[in-house]
């Protein structure tokens, strides 16, 4: 065989392989002769292509043939290849990887249990002397081999294996090897104890390796604060998911030990680490039982239930001191989540104790966070304890009146309570209570009782701020609930929304006589979010009725279908916010009108006779009567939402009305700059709505905006608008049922970016700057992939953009450069090419003496910090000394965030060396 | 560095959680909650005021010394985990605000790594503090058997400079320092 060349040997093995596949019985009939012959042929084979075949044949022979006599020969022709260190040559045409060889060889190694006695010493040798890679390979192989070799072999080598593994576990070189060692140890224990009933005495005590290893670990765990204890507990945790008897044995040893340690007065300072170890163990025990979620263990059948009283006892004591409270809460969480461990009563006990911690936690620590996490875990399956205990406690700390302006401490207190409620009240039952309590609170805060005489100098701002915080909390919880797909959101269209409309409409009407807290615009904004959140989760038909009620109220003054609440809307005053002469408070309520419409499905028809006329009316209203940014913004959103849903029916509006709007409000230089800016804002929203649904006239609008680049007074506004049109926003989203075509931003960039680049190159200076502004705004608002391939040609333009006298633009450009530098490989050539000018520009932007904006300084320093890792050192070398000298100045920046970035950047440059 | 193990089973300390100065949403001097939407539309989370913020001990500890790592036996731990350095051990001279004393505590009195730890603290501070600062590095009194010699060595400019010209030493030093800074704290987060 040796004299043959590889391809001939390959043919020989292929023939044998075929024979083994098709003529197996005949070969078996040949008996020892065939086996002996084959071993001779296979011996000394070195070529990976042939080895792939021989390994496959080996496996079949080992499993199907009588090979007991030849086991040593087979051992020699298989184990001599372990561990595989083969590395395929570059551009290997045969495509055999080291992984392929490893896998096929491994399948031979565990083909026969007879290998056991021969193989384990070899594995041990590799484990003790091997490189990290060999160690990992050996451990993986042991994992599959040990169960095949069987308990007898495992027991024989148990001590030696444990000693080898112990080294890797207690003095780990890297976490992967450590984990694999733990896994192998688990397999070892499972192999020894899975079948062996004889290892177990009548009283369930465990003998042998598990006991010895457990003893060793227990000794180390006598000092829970030392670093070795962490490793010891990992071994015990590994025990938990081996066999039930071993797990039970470990618990009977470890849990009482920890309880004793905890209660020992001499060990008082070590309570926190003790509980940490206990928590790890309980978590491991939980994981081992919850593998099969279908089978719920019976009450009392959980291994830990034997000790639950003692454990609960020390955990509740542990809760009392801040240091040990964290592990205690972790342990409680694991216990709570262990199916069938705690009774309902005990859950109540846990909730009660955690409530106490929550109440006592006056400092701003993370402790409340973990407490709330535990409570919300409990509330997910046993809400009654939390609604009964925790919620009343939290609500009782919220006062019914707002603390005065100077009472900072009380304000922080209610913020904290609200933050707690926000984390806790996702669960439907809890949320229902939250809504009821909050609505009452809002009424108390915003509507003064009639008996108090009207005093004009009364300070309403604290009350408004308090109400704002409450609404904010509601909105945040709602948005989280929608995010998680809770279905109970729908019912709040009846329970929450009418009450809100009632409060705000009432306040707006009454405010003509006396000041009302709920007329504050900031409150309206949050309330609008709540309205949109609820309305977006409604069905088409429910949205239809809702939007009808809203239109009736806003256009006909008939609020009866929309509102519901304690305060009766005064009948002597008319609610007509669209009237040009309406009060500001009423006009501000358009925010709540827009909020109801922006999340409509496209099938919901607006209850107006003619949508085009309606939109036209809105456009004129915005420019003629809107008094502030709030009203304009609300109506812009409204127009955008309606156009986005119904553009196909609005051809007339999109041509004539929009044309008229453009020429009268934007193109007409006689209008004030202010008014033109506002109109550009409206126009941007209109275009955005068309663009995302892929409507053709969007691009026509962009052309118009580009024409404005020549107009000194609004050129930058137009340029920003061109950039911002494809940007993501919070109104036209999938969640709001907007019509969105995929890749609209891609298409937009493909058509607009070349024009911008061209324009920035050729036109005169003022126009050029407008193009640069548009470029900066555009790359900020579209995904990076849309312009990545253009980066080389964009680079010089972006560098010029850095000289524009606008900090916002500069920061945006630097961020873009940063994103381009950190990802991808191709455009780094572009970075290298411009490295010198990039470095000097960034330095200029990073020093407080030359750049007042913190944001730009931080961005520039971040960029400097990235450069050494993306640009070859020899390019940066000439500037290294300058950079380090200049950055020393940035280390003394007055702002902390800047200083920390400067440290990072300077360190990176200091350690940059030729590679 | 010798392979001798000075303290094979050191006590590990949980890092002290820095007290949050205020809730992220509670802005100073405002009675209003921060509106999430508005916050990310305009300037982002930077404090735009021009009030200078002075460098304090927490900052020096946080950005500089806390996250340095030391190779103990095979495993690596940060100086903070081993309580070798802590924020209160960094003190400012009340008379000269530019003079800082950094004290550190070796885990055992015969620790042979102490010089090296001191040196790594010195180098990190050289790199991350403005030049106007003068730093004294000392071993906590009574915590090391050759305390006096150590203090002398660590504050001797010539000897520090000489140490930094030893390429082997610098390589180990860079390894320790490489985990300092942002990358390390992000890994842990």
Contacts between the chains, C-beta under 8 A, distances in Angstrom:
chain1	res1	chain2	res2	distance
A	171	B	73	6.2
A	171	B	74	4.8
A	171	B	75	7.2
A	172	B	74	6.7
A	172	B	75	6.6
A	173	B	74	5.5
A	223	B	9	7.7
A	225	B	11	5.1
A	225	B	12	7.2
A	226	B	9	4.7
A	226	B	10	7.2
A	226	B	11	5.8
A	226	B	12	7.3
A	227	B	9	6.0
A	227	B	10	5.6
A	227	B	11	7.3
A	227	B	12	4.8
A	227	B	75	7.5
A	227	B	77	7.6
A	228	B	9	4.8
A	230	B	12	7.3
A	272	B	14	7.1
A	273	B	12	8.0
A	323	B	14	7.6
A	363	B	19	6.4
A	364	B	19	6.4
A	364	B	20	4.4
A	364	B	21	7.8
A	364	B	22	7.2
A	364	B	23	6.6
A	365	B	17	6.7
A	365	B	19	7.0
A	365	B	20	7.5
A	366	B	17	6.1
A	405	B	31	6.3
A	411	B	31	6.2
A	412	B	22	7.6
A	412	B	23	7.2
A	412	B	26	6.2
A	415	B	23	6.1
A	415	B	25	7.0
A	415	B	26	5.7
A	415	B	33	6.8
A	416	B	23	7.0
A	419	B	23	6.9
A	419	B	25	7.6
A	461	B	31	6.7
A	462	B	31	6.0
A	465	B	31	4.4
A	465	B	32	5.0
A	465	B	33	7.4
A	468	B	32	6.3
A	468	B	33	6.2
A	469	B	33	4.7
A	472	B	33	5.3
A	472	B	35	7.4
A	476	B	36	7.8
A	522	B	32	6.7
A	522	B	35	7.0
A	525	B	35	7.0
A	525	B	37	7.8
A	526	B	35	7.4
A	529	B	37	7.8
A	730	B	37	6.9
A	854	B	46	5.0
A	854	B	47	7.4
A	854	B	48	6.7
A	855	B	43	6.5
A	855	B	44	6.7
A	855	B	46	5.4
A	858	B	46	7.2
A	888	B	130	6.7
A	888	B	131	5.8
A	889	B	130	7.9
A	891	B	128	6.7
A	891	B	129	6.5
A	891	B	130	4.5
A	891	B	131	8.0
A	892	B	130	3.7
A	892	B	132	7.0
A	894	B	50	7.8
A	894	B	51	8.0
A	894	B	52	3.4
A	894	B	53	6.6
A	895	B	47	7.7
A	895	B	52	7.4
A	895	B	53	6.1
A	896	B	53	4.7
A	896	B	55	8.0
A	896	B	59	6.2
A	897	B	46	6.7
A	899	B	55	7.1
A	899	B	59	7.4
A	899	B	63	7.4
A	900	B	59	7.8
A	900	B	63	5.0
A	900	B	182	7.8
A	903	B	63	5.4
A	903	B	64	7.3
A	903	B	127	7.2
A	903	B	128	4.0
A	903	B	181	6.9
A	904	B	181	5.5
A	904	B	182	5.5
A	906	B	127	6.2
A	906	B	128	7.2
A	907	B	127	5.6
A	907	B	128	7.0
A	907	B	177	7.6
A	907	B	180	7.7
A	907	B	181	6.0
A	910	B	127	5.9
A	911	B	174	6.2
A	911	B	177	7.8
A	911	B	178	7.5
